[in-house]
Amino acid sequence: MTARPRVWVSRPTFPDIVARLDPHFDVVAEPREVMFSPAELAAKIADCDAVIVGLKERIGAAEVAKAPRLRIVANLGVGYDNLDLAALTAAGVAASNTAGALDESVADFTWAMLLGAARRMGEAERWLRAGEWHGTRFTDWLGMDVRGRTLGILGMGRIGQAVARRAVGFGMQVIYHNRSRLSQALESECRARWVDKGELLRSSDFLVLALPLTPESRHAIGAAELAQMKPTAVLANIARGGIVDDAALADALAKHQLAAAALDVFEGEPVVNPRLLELDNVLLSPHIASASPDARRGMTTMAVDNVLALFGHGPHAGHPPTILNPEVLAAASPTTHP
Ligand code: GLV
């Protein structure tokens, strides 16, 4: 009897969804959240045919070199800066993400953060909990309205578009910058106008970052970019830590060069720049923009579907739905793997 392929799931998710692998694979699912060292990670994946990993697992040439049977790395996230895609592709290992499973949840959360930062909700809640509320003046706690203001979006993929669609309800104009322009049909559906990055920075009252982290987008928002923004502007980073230079942002917020920020992601998270923790004009959350049951279950389903499909099972048999390097599939001989 041939051994069944082996799948490692690096973090606890939804057992009922992971159980869909059981008829075809030997599954080892971690029962606890663990921050694996590179050596532990390499040892975990060494004898696997497939792995489902989270964003804290960094997989590149060194790890795949020690995993000769590995055929797919299914990432539990839409961003995949934790994977060295070129190294995986060179080794013939497929990679997948969860594009499409979390767009709406992340867009909802983006608005919660934008409005929360604009209306000073974190600051107000801290004040109330501290027992400071003995009455307020009519002119206290003034925040910013969004109606009639300009929303700028840097990175206009599916999440950026979902954020833009919601802006109509808030009565905002939408401008965006992206490497490639959207089709006319999508631009009019999102009621968004393409501008260059300089105009985006100068004209946005609210600026949302929704682009992937790549070597080119690292510190896309640093001191020079912050200096171009309006002193009344609110910045939201719901994309990845590292896109914003957090030290430069802390400087700008402290000097009120920018009115406020909302951050769900941080450089070096889970460690947060201590200067950000001290500022009242920044709303902080621990990388939870996709944390709704629909999104997180959808992401798990998508990762499981990608693994099943690569091995010829499930609703997408033979066609992993969100493959990042389809060239690997084209190169693989259908008879190479059982
Ligand atoms: C979350 O950050 C993701 O990339 O899905």
Boltz pocket constraint, residues with backbone or C-beta under 6 A from the ligand:
constraints:
  - pocket:
      binder: B
      contacts: [[A, 76], [A, 77], [A, 78], [A, 79], [A, 80], [A, 102], [A, 238], [A, 239], [A, 290]]
      max_distance: 6.0
